[in-house]
């Protein structure tokens, strides 16, 4: 039971509303494709000749993250903040990157991940945990394939398709999940990536310090 506040009234959330215990593969297969009637697709087709039309089944609501409520907070500080707070940091940011690709491709987070790893001075083989926000289900599959990642280390607690994507809170949630996973597995490095609309993407590499 988790205490929540809605409209000024405190109530207890006894279950995760996003879970779909009655979902089946057959039901997923019957879902209509998204974006088939998108009027902007003609512009996309001009920019990306040969790209399959969305009506051919690129994405459905089953491969997209569900709406969800959530909140997160991350405390960032420099060395001076450490002495002021009187406690040791959990991790150090050792690499960051942002990237942009031609929309509507979903490869920007891959580009950002490679750059962040290079700036951190490590390779994908050094990663213990990878938290990939799922703009669509294909996003972690793309990173896993292109970076040669161990699938067991990618979204080990479930991604946004499973647990939801509370806009504005997801970044902090992924960092918290990565730190928890590093501590549980005695790992050292975590990669966090988030793709965004219009072909944007960000990546962050953490090194656990305690």
URZI-V931454 format. One line per field, one symbol per residue. psi: psi as a letter, one per 40 degrees, with the letter a starting at -180 (. if undefined). burial: I if it has 9 or more other ideal C-beta (glycine too) atoms within 8 Angstrom, else O. Layout:
# URZI-V931454
psi->???
burial->???
This chain:
# URZI-V931454
psi->hhhihhfehhihheiheeigeeiidddddeiiiiedeheedddddddghehiideefdiieeeiiiiiiiiihhhiiadddddddfiiidihhehiiiihihififeddddddddddddefiideehdhhhhhgdiddddddddddefihdeehfdeiadddeighheedddddddddddddddefidiihhihiiiffiiiihhihhe.
burial->OOOIOOOOOOOOIOOOOIOOOOOOOOOIOOIOIIIIOOOOIOOIIOOIOOOOOIOOOOIIOIIIIIOIOIOIOOOOIOOOOIOOOOOOIOIOIIIIIIIOIOOOIIIIIIIIIIIIIOIIOIOIOOIIIIIIIIIIIIIIOIIIOOIOIOOOIIIOOOIIIOIIIIOOIIIIIIIIIIIIIIOOOOIOIIIIIIIIOOIIIIIIIIIIOO
